[in-house]
Amino acid sequence: MSLPPQEEQAEILQAVLRLYRQFGPDKVAMDDIAKATGRSRTSLYYYYKNRDEVFRAAIDAIVLDIAKDLRKAVADVQPLEEKVFTFCVAKLRISREWKLILNSMWATMESKERLGHLKTTEGLHRKLVHQESLVLKEILAAAAEKKEIRVLSDEETDNWVFVITSGIRGIRNELPDQNLTQAVKASIRVLSDMATKWLKK
C-alpha cells in the first residue's frame, strides 16, 4: 500500500538528508535517492525535476522541521514568561543540533560546490527567521486573546519579534562551545523576562 503524496515526500526528504550528511549534496544522485528509498528513479521525478529541486526541498524541510520542533516545545508551557523563555532555550538547542548536521553536509562539499549552493543556503537563514517570527507571533496572539498582554500594533509586534530573534542569535554567537550552560540560560532568562515585561506595560 502506497503512502499519501505528502508522507511519501517527507520520507524521501528524510532519506535525502541522511545521504547528504554522509556524502554531501553534490555526491548524491537521483539513483542514490531512489535506492535509499526503495523507489524507482522515475517515481522521484513525479516530485522533483532534478537534484537542485531536491536540494531546495530538503532545505525547506529543515526549516519546517525546526518550526515544528519550536511549536512542540512551547505547546503546553504556561504562563507567558515561561513560554517565551522556553522558546528561546529551544531555539538555541534546535539551532545547535541542525548546525551540526548542516556543518557535516558543508564539510563534504568542494569549494566550487559550496559556491553553487550559496544562494540556497543563504535563503535558509531568511526562511528560518520567517518561521521563528510566525511562532512568536502565534505566542503573542494567544496571549492577547487571554488578555495576558496589552494590544500591540503591527509595528510593535514586529519590533518585539526582532528583539527576541536577534537577541537569541547574539547570545548564540557569543557561546564558545554552543552548550546550554546555566550561565547561558540565565542570560536567556534576562532577555525573555525583559521582553515579556514590556508586553504588559
FIKEMAR-554733 format. One record per residue: x, y, z of N, C-alpha, C in turn; residue in one letter; residue number from 0; chain. Coordinates in Angstrom, 2 decimals. Example, Ala and Ser with C-alpha at 12.3 -4.5 7.8 and 13.67 -1.06 7.14 Angstrom:
<atoms>
((13.19,-5.69,7.80),(12.30,-4.50,7.80),(13.20,-3.30,7.80),A,0,A)
((12.85,-2.25,7.08),(13.67,-1.06,7.14),(12.90,0.03,7.87),S,1,A)
</atoms>
This chain:
<atoms>
((0.84,-1.19,0.00),(0.00,0.00,0.00),(0.89,1.26,0.00),M,0,A)
((0.62,2.16,-0.94),(1.47,3.34,-1.07),(1.05,4.42,-0.07),S,1,A)
((2.02,5.27,0.26),(1.77,6.36,1.21),(1.09,7.52,0.49),L,2,A)
((0.37,8.39,1.23),(-0.15,9.61,0.63),(1.03,10.46,0.13),P,3,A)
((0.82,11.27,-0.92),(1.94,12.04,-1.51),(2.75,12.85,-0.49),P,4,A)
((2.07,13.51,0.47),(2.79,14.33,1.45),(3.72,13.48,2.32),Q,5,A)
((3.22,12.32,2.75),(4.04,11.43,3.58),(5.18,10.83,2.76),E,6,A)
((4.89,10.53,1.50),(5.92,9.96,0.63),(7.05,10.97,0.43),E,7,A)
((6.68,12.24,0.21),(7.70,13.28,0.06),(8.53,13.43,1.33),Q,8,A)
((7.86,13.40,2.48),(8.57,13.53,3.75),(9.56,12.39,3.93),A,9,A)
((9.15,11.19,3.56),(10.03,10.02,3.67),(11.23,10.14,2.74),E,10,A)
((10.98,10.62,1.53),(12.07,10.82,0.56),(13.07,11.84,1.10),I,11,A)
((12.57,12.96,1.64),(13.46,14.02,2.11),(14.25,13.60,3.35),L,12,A)
((13.67,12.76,4.20),(14.44,12.25,5.34),(15.62,11.41,4.85),Q,13,A)
((15.36,10.59,3.83),(16.44,9.77,3.24),(17.48,10.67,2.58),A,14,A)
((17.02,11.71,1.91),(17.94,12.66,1.25),(18.87,13.30,2.28),V,15,A)
((18.31,13.74,3.41),(19.13,14.38,4.44),(20.15,13.42,5.03),L,16,A)
((19.77,12.15,5.17),(20.74,11.14,5.66),(21.88,10.99,4.65),R,17,A)
((21.55,10.93,3.38),(22.57,10.81,2.33),(23.46,12.05,2.28),L,18,A)
((22.85,13.23,2.42),(23.62,14.47,2.40),(24.64,14.51,3.53),Y,19,A)
((24.21,14.08,4.72),(25.12,14.09,5.87),(26.30,13.16,5.63),R,20,A)
((26.02,12.06,4.94),(27.06,11.05,4.73),(28.00,11.41,3.58),Q,21,A)
((27.43,11.91,2.48),(28.24,12.10,1.27),(28.34,13.54,0.77),F,22,A)
((27.44,14.41,1.22),(27.38,15.77,0.69),(26.39,15.85,-0.45),G,23,A)
((25.67,16.98,-0.60),(24.61,17.09,-1.59),(25.04,16.81,-3.03),P,24,A)
((26.23,17.25,-3.41),(26.62,17.09,-4.82),(27.12,15.71,-5.18),D,25,A)
((27.25,14.86,-4.19),(27.66,13.47,-4.48),(26.46,12.52,-4.41),K,26,A)
((25.28,13.08,-4.21),(24.07,12.27,-4.12),(23.28,12.42,-5.41),V,27,A)
((23.19,11.33,-6.17),(22.47,11.34,-7.44),(21.03,10.87,-7.22),A,28,A)
((20.20,11.10,-8.22),(18.81,10.65,-8.14),(18.75,9.13,-7.95),M,29,A)
((19.68,8.42,-8.57),(19.73,6.96,-8.42),(19.98,6.57,-6.96),D,30,A)
((20.85,7.33,-6.29),(21.15,7.06,-4.88),(19.91,7.25,-4.01),D,31,A)
((19.16,8.31,-4.31),(17.94,8.59,-3.54),(16.92,7.49,-3.79),I,32,A)
((16.79,7.08,-5.06),(15.84,6.02,-5.40),(16.19,4.73,-4.64),A,33,A)
((17.47,4.40,-4.63),(17.92,3.17,-3.96),(17.67,3.26,-2.45),K,34,A)
((17.96,4.42,-1.86),(17.81,4.59,-0.41),(16.35,4.54,0.03),A,35,A)
((15.44,4.89,-0.88),(14.03,4.92,-0.52),(13.25,3.72,-1.07),T,36,A)
((13.94,2.85,-1.81),(13.27,1.68,-2.36),(12.27,2.04,-3.46),G,37,A)
((12.57,3.13,-4.16),(11.68,3.56,-5.25),(12.44,3.55,-6.58),R,38,A)
((11.70,3.69,-7.65),(12.35,3.82,-8.95),(12.75,5.28,-9.15),S,39,A)
((13.77,5.49,-9.96),(14.20,6.86,-10.26),(13.05,7.64,-10.91),R,40,A)
((12.32,6.97,-11.76),(11.20,7.61,-12.46),(10.16,8.14,-11.47),T,41,A)
((9.91,7.39,-10.39),(8.90,7.83,-9.42),(9.34,9.10,-8.70),S,42,A)
((10.65,9.32,-8.56),(11.15,10.54,-7.91),(10.84,11.77,-8.75),L,43,A)
((10.85,11.60,-10.07),(10.61,12.73,-10.96),(9.15,13.21,-10.89),Y,44,A)
((8.31,12.43,-10.26),(6.93,12.87,-10.03),(6.93,14.09,-9.09),Y,45,A)
((7.93,14.13,-8.17),(8.02,15.21,-7.19),(9.09,16.24,-7.53),Y,46,A)
((10.21,15.77,-8.08),(11.36,16.66,-8.29),(11.92,16.49,-9.70),Y,47,A)
((12.16,17.64,-10.36),(12.67,17.58,-11.74),(14.14,17.20,-11.80),K,48,A)
((14.90,17.61,-10.77),(16.35,17.37,-10.79),(16.92,17.47,-9.38),N,49,A)
((18.24,17.31,-9.27),(18.90,17.33,-7.95),(18.80,18.69,-7.26),R,50,A)
((18.81,19.77,-8.05),(18.70,21.11,-7.45),(17.36,21.28,-6.76),D,51,A)
((16.31,20.77,-7.38),(14.98,20.84,-6.75),(14.94,20.02,-5.47),E,52,A)
((15.61,18.88,-5.49),(15.67,18.04,-4.29),(16.39,18.80,-3.17),V,53,A)
((17.49,19.46,-3.51),(18.26,20.20,-2.51),(17.42,21.32,-1.90),F,54,A)
((16.73,22.07,-2.75),(15.88,23.16,-2.24),(14.76,22.62,-1.35),R,55,A)
((14.18,21.50,-1.77),(13.11,20.88,-0.97),(13.65,20.39,0.37),A,56,A)
((14.88,19.87,0.38),(15.49,19.40,1.63),(15.72,20.57,2.59),A,57,A)
((16.17,21.71,2.05),(16.38,22.91,2.87),(15.04,23.38,3.45),I,58,A)
((14.00,23.39,2.62),(12.66,23.78,3.10),(12.17,22.83,4.19),D,59,A)
((12.47,21.54,4.02),(12.06,20.54,5.02),(12.76,20.80,6.36),A,60,A)
((14.03,21.19,6.30),(14.77,21.52,7.53),(14.08,22.68,8.25),I,61,A)
((13.73,23.72,7.49),(13.09,24.90,8.07),(11.77,24.52,8.75),V,62,A)
((10.95,23.74,8.05),(9.65,23.35,8.60),(9.79,22.43,9.81),L,63,A)
((10.82,21.57,9.79),(11.08,20.70,10.95),(11.45,21.53,12.18),D,64,A)
((12.27,22.56,11.97),(12.67,23.43,13.08),(11.46,24.15,13.65),I,65,A)
((10.61,24.69,12.76),(9.40,25.39,13.22),(8.49,24.44,13.98),A,66,A)
((8.36,23.22,13.48),(7.52,22.22,14.16),(8.06,21.91,15.55),K,67,A)
((9.39,21.75,15.66),(10.01,21.48,16.95),(9.81,22.64,17.93),D,68,A)
((9.89,23.87,17.42),(9.68,25.04,18.29),(8.24,25.07,18.81),L,69,A)
((7.29,24.82,17.92),(5.88,24.81,18.35),(5.63,23.72,19.40),R,70,A)
((6.23,22.58,19.17),(6.07,21.46,20.11),(6.66,21.81,21.47),K,71,A)
((7.81,22.49,21.47),(8.49,22.83,22.72),(7.65,23.76,23.60),A,72,A)
((6.91,24.68,22.96),(6.17,25.68,23.75),(4.69,25.34,23.93),V,73,A)
((4.23,24.28,23.29),(2.80,23.97,23.22),(2.09,23.98,24.58),A,74,A)
((2.63,23.31,25.55),(1.93,23.15,26.84),(2.53,23.98,27.96),D,75,A)
((3.35,24.97,27.61),(4.04,25.76,28.64),(3.21,27.00,28.99),V,76,A)
((3.06,27.25,30.27),(2.38,28.43,30.79),(3.16,28.89,32.01),Q,77,A)
((3.11,30.15,32.43),(2.50,31.29,31.78),(3.36,31.83,30.65),P,78,A)
((3.02,33.05,30.18),(3.70,33.63,29.02),(5.21,33.75,29.23),L,79,A)
((5.62,34.18,30.44),(7.06,34.34,30.70),(7.81,33.03,30.45),E,80,A)
((7.22,31.93,30.91),(7.86,30.62,30.73),(7.82,30.18,29.27),E,81,A)
((6.74,30.55,28.58),(6.61,30.17,27.17),(7.69,30.85,26.33),K,82,A)
((7.91,32.14,26.58),(8.93,32.89,25.83),(10.32,32.36,26.18),V,83,A)
((10.57,32.11,27.47),(11.86,31.54,27.89),(12.09,30.18,27.23),F,84,A)
((11.06,29.35,27.24),(11.17,28.01,26.64),(11.43,28.10,25.14),T,85,A)
((10.76,29.04,24.46),(11.02,29.25,23.04),(12.50,29.57,22.81),F,86,A)
((13.03,30.49,23.59),(14.43,30.92,23.42),(15.41,29.78,23.65),C,87,A)
((15.19,29.00,24.71),(16.07,27.86,25.00),(15.96,26.81,23.90),V,88,A)
((14.72,26.54,23.47),(14.51,25.55,22.40),(15.16,26.01,21.11),A,89,A)
((15.06,27.31,20.83),(15.68,27.85,19.61),(17.18,27.61,19.62),K,90,A)
((17.83,27.85,20.75),(19.28,27.63,20.84),(19.62,26.15,20.70),L,91,A)
((18.86,25.30,21.39),(19.14,23.86,21.34),(18.93,23.30,19.93),R,92,A)
((17.80,23.65,19.32),(17.48,23.12,17.99),(18.47,23.65,16.95),I,93,A)
((18.83,24.94,17.07),(19.81,25.52,16.14),(21.14,24.78,16.21),S,94,A)
((21.54,24.45,17.45),(22.81,23.74,17.63),(22.76,22.37,16.96),R,95,A)
((21.64,21.65,17.15),(21.50,20.32,16.55),(21.56,20.39,15.02),E,96,A)
((20.82,21.34,14.45),(20.80,21.45,12.99),(22.11,22.00,12.44),W,97,A)
((22.78,22.85,13.23),(24.07,23.38,12.77),(25.08,22.25,12.60),K,98,A)
((25.06,21.30,13.51),(25.96,20.16,13.40),(25.68,19.37,12.12),L,99,A)
((24.40,19.20,11.80),(24.01,18.47,10.59),(24.44,19.25,9.34),I,100,A)
((24.14,20.56,9.33),(24.48,21.38,8.17),(25.99,21.48,8.00),L,101,A)
((26.72,21.57,9.12),(28.19,21.62,9.03),(28.75,20.34,8.45),N,102,A)
((28.15,19.20,8.80),(28.65,17.93,8.24),(28.37,17.85,6.75),S,103,A)
((27.22,18.41,6.31),(26.92,18.48,4.88),(27.91,19.40,4.19),M,104,A)
((28.15,20.56,4.78),(29.04,21.57,4.21),(30.47,21.03,4.09),W,105,A)
((30.90,20.28,5.10),(32.28,19.76,5.12),(32.55,18.78,3.98),A,106,A)
((31.50,18.14,3.48),(31.70,17.17,2.41),(31.73,17.82,1.02),T,107,A)
((31.43,19.12,0.96),(31.40,19.80,-0.34),(32.76,20.38,-0.72),M,108,A)
((33.05,20.36,-2.00),(34.20,21.07,-2.54),(33.84,22.56,-2.58),E,109,A)
((34.87,23.44,-2.66),(34.60,24.88,-2.65),(33.70,25.31,-3.80),S,110,A)
((33.86,24.68,-4.95),(33.02,25.00,-6.12),(31.55,24.62,-5.83),K,111,A)
((31.37,23.48,-5.18),(30.02,23.03,-4.84),(29.38,23.96,-3.82),E,112,A)
((30.18,24.42,-2.85),(29.66,25.34,-1.84),(29.16,26.62,-2.50),R,113,A)
((29.92,27.12,-3.45),(29.54,28.34,-4.16),(28.22,28.14,-4.90),L,114,A)
((28.05,26.98,-5.50),(26.83,26.68,-6.24),(25.60,26.65,-5.36),G,115,A)
((25.78,26.27,-4.10),(24.64,26.16,-3.18),(24.50,27.37,-2.26),H,116,A)
((25.36,28.36,-2.45),(25.40,29.50,-1.54),(24.05,30.23,-1.46),L,117,A)
((23.44,30.47,-2.61),(22.16,31.20,-2.62),(21.09,30.44,-1.86),K,118,A)
((21.05,29.12,-2.04),(20.05,28.31,-1.35),(20.29,28.31,0.15),T,119,A)
((21.55,28.18,0.56),(21.84,28.15,1.99),(21.64,29.52,2.64),T,120,A)
((21.86,30.60,1.88),(21.56,31.94,2.40),(20.05,32.09,2.58),E,121,A)
((19.29,31.49,1.67),(17.84,31.51,1.78),(17.35,30.77,3.00),G,122,A)
((18.12,29.78,3.44),(17.77,29.02,4.64),(17.63,29.95,5.84),L,123,A)
((18.57,30.87,6.00),(18.54,31.79,7.14),(17.28,32.66,7.09),H,124,A)
((16.97,33.21,5.92),(15.78,34.06,5.79),(14.51,33.28,6.11),R,125,A)
((14.44,32.05,5.63),(13.26,31.22,5.88),(13.14,30.86,7.36),K,126,A)
((14.29,30.61,7.99),(14.28,30.29,9.42),(13.76,31.47,10.24),L,127,A)
((14.27,32.67,9.92),(13.84,33.87,10.64),(12.33,34.07,10.46),V,128,A)
((11.85,33.84,9.25),(10.42,33.99,8.97),(9.59,32.99,9.81),H,129,A)
((10.01,31.73,9.84),(9.26,30.72,10.59),(9.31,30.99,12.10),Q,130,A)
((10.47,31.41,12.61),(10.58,31.75,14.03),(9.65,32.91,14.36),E,131,A)
((9.58,33.88,13.45),(8.70,35.03,13.65),(7.24,34.60,13.72),S,132,A)
((6.86,33.66,12.86),(5.49,33.17,12.86),(5.14,32.51,14.20),L,133,A)
((6.07,31.70,14.72),(5.83,31.02,16.01),(5.67,32.06,17.12),V,134,A)
((6.56,33.05,17.15),(6.48,34.09,18.18),(5.18,34.90,18.07),L,135,A)
((4.76,35.18,16.84),(3.51,35.92,16.65),(2.30,35.09,17.10),K,136,A)
((2.39,33.78,16.93),(1.32,32.90,17.43),(1.26,32.96,18.96),E,137,A)
((2.44,32.99,19.59),(2.50,33.10,21.05),(1.87,34.41,21.51),I,138,A)
((2.20,35.51,20.82),(1.64,36.82,21.18),(0.13,36.86,20.97),L,139,A)
((-0.33,36.30,19.85),(-1.77,36.31,19.56),(-2.55,35.55,20.63),A,140,A)
((-2.02,34.41,21.06),(-2.69,33.61,22.10),(-2.71,34.36,23.42),A,141,A)
((-1.60,35.04,23.74),(-1.53,35.81,25.00),(-2.49,36.99,24.97),A,142,A)
((-2.62,37.64,23.81),(-3.54,38.78,23.68),(-4.99,38.32,23.83),A,143,A)
((-5.27,37.15,23.26),(-6.62,36.60,23.36),(-7.01,36.31,24.81),E,144,A)
((-6.02,35.87,25.59),(-6.28,35.59,27.02),(-6.16,36.85,27.88),K,145,A)
((-5.87,37.98,27.22),(-5.69,39.26,27.91),(-4.50,39.24,28.88),K,146,A)
((-3.50,38.43,28.54),(-2.26,38.40,29.35),(-1.38,39.61,29.03),E,147,A)
((-1.57,40.17,27.83),(-0.74,41.30,27.40),(-1.64,42.38,26.81),I,148,A)
((-1.08,43.57,26.66),(-1.82,44.66,26.04),(-1.92,44.40,24.52),R,149,A)
((-2.80,45.12,23.88),(-2.94,45.01,22.42),(-1.76,45.72,21.77),V,150,A)
((-1.08,45.03,20.86),(0.08,45.59,20.19),(-0.26,45.99,18.76),L,151,A)
((0.38,47.05,18.30),(0.26,47.40,16.88),(1.13,46.43,16.08),S,152,A)
((0.95,46.42,14.78),(1.79,45.56,13.92),(3.26,45.92,14.05),D,153,A)
((3.53,47.22,14.14),(4.92,47.68,14.26),(5.53,47.22,15.59),E,154,A)
((4.76,47.34,16.67),(5.25,46.89,17.98),(5.51,45.38,17.97),E,155,A)
((4.60,44.64,17.34),(4.77,43.18,17.26),(6.05,42.84,16.51),T,156,A)
((6.24,43.47,15.35),(7.44,43.21,14.55),(8.71,43.56,15.31),D,157,A)
((8.69,44.69,16.02),(9.87,45.11,16.80),(10.17,44.13,17.92),N,158,A)
((9.12,43.67,18.61),(9.30,42.71,19.71),(9.89,41.40,19.20),W,159,A)
((9.34,40.91,18.09),(9.83,39.66,17.49),(11.30,39.83,17.08),V,160,A)
((11.63,40.98,16.51),(13.01,41.23,16.09),(13.96,41.20,17.29),F,161,A)
((13.54,41.83,18.40),(14.39,41.85,19.60),(14.65,40.43,20.11),V,162,A)
((13.61,39.60,20.14),(13.78,38.22,20.62),(14.68,37.42,19.68),I,163,A)
((14.39,37.44,18.38),(15.15,36.60,17.45),(16.60,37.06,17.33),T,164,A)
((16.82,38.37,17.27),(18.20,38.86,17.16),(18.94,38.69,18.48),S,165,A)
((18.21,38.83,19.60),(18.84,38.62,20.91),(19.32,37.19,21.08),G,166,A)
((18.51,36.23,20.64),(18.91,34.83,20.73),(20.12,34.55,19.84),I,167,A)
((20.10,35.10,18.63),(21.26,34.90,17.75),(22.52,35.51,18.35),R,168,A)
((22.36,36.68,19.00),(23.51,37.32,19.64),(24.08,36.46,20.76),G,169,A)
((23.20,35.91,21.59),(23.65,35.01,22.67),(24.34,33.79,22.08),I,170,A)
((23.72,33.21,21.04),(24.30,32.02,20.41),(25.69,32.30,19.85),R,171,A)
((25.85,33.45,19.21),(27.14,33.79,18.60),(28.24,34.02,19.63),N,172,A)
((27.85,34.31,20.86),(28.84,34.53,21.92),(29.21,33.24,22.66),E,173,A)
((28.53,32.14,22.34),(28.82,30.89,23.02),(30.08,30.25,22.45),L,174,A)
((31.10,30.04,23.26),(32.33,29.45,22.73),(32.16,28.00,22.31),P,175,A)
((31.33,27.24,23.03),(31.19,25.81,22.72),(29.76,25.42,22.36),D,176,A)
((28.89,26.43,22.22),(27.50,26.19,21.83),(26.69,25.39,22.86),Q,177,A)
((27.21,25.23,24.07),(26.48,24.45,25.08),(25.54,25.34,25.89),N,178,A)
((24.41,24.76,26.29),(23.42,25.49,27.07),(23.73,25.35,28.56),L,179,A)
((24.70,26.12,29.03),(25.09,26.08,30.44),(24.08,26.88,31.26),T,180,A)
((24.20,26.80,32.58),(23.33,27.57,33.46),(23.52,29.07,33.22),Q,181,A)
((24.75,29.49,32.97),(25.03,30.91,32.72),(24.31,31.38,31.45),A,182,A)
((24.30,30.54,30.43),(23.62,30.88,29.18),(22.12,30.98,29.43),V,183,A)
((21.58,30.02,30.17),(20.14,30.04,30.47),(19.79,31.27,31.31),K,184,A)
((20.70,31.69,32.16),(20.46,32.90,32.96),(20.37,34.12,32.06),A,185,A)
((21.22,34.18,31.05),(21.19,35.29,30.08),(19.89,35.27,29.29),S,186,A)
((19.46,34.08,28.91),(18.20,33.94,28.17),(17.04,34.39,29.05),I,187,A)
((17.11,34.06,30.33),(16.05,34.45,31.27),(15.94,35.97,31.34),R,188,A)
((17.08,36.66,31.38),(17.07,38.13,31.41),(16.38,38.67,30.16),V,189,A)
((16.77,38.15,29.00),(16.18,38.59,27.74),(14.66,38.35,27.72),L,190,A)
((14.24,37.13,28.06),(12.81,36.80,27.98),(11.99,37.55,29.02),S,191,A)
((12.55,37.75,30.23),(11.82,38.49,31.27),(11.64,39.95,30.88),D,192,A)
((12.71,40.57,30.36),(12.60,41.98,29.94),(11.57,42.12,28.82),M,193,A)
((11.62,41.18,27.88),(10.72,41.26,26.73),(9.26,41.07,27.13),A,194,A)
((9.00,40.15,28.05),(7.61,39.93,28.46),(7.09,41.05,29.36),T,195,A)
((7.97,41.67,30.16),(7.55,42.81,30.97),(7.11,43.96,30.07),K,196,A)
((7.81,44.17,28.99),(7.47,45.25,28.06),(6.08,45.02,27.46),W,197,A)
((5.73,43.76,27.26),(4.41,43.44,26.67),(3.26,43.83,27.60),L,198,A)
((3.53,43.93,28.89),(2.47,44.17,29.87),(2.41,45.61,30.36),K,199,A)
((3.35,46.43,29.92),(3.39,47.79,30.49),(2.28,48.68,29.92),K,200,A)
</atoms>
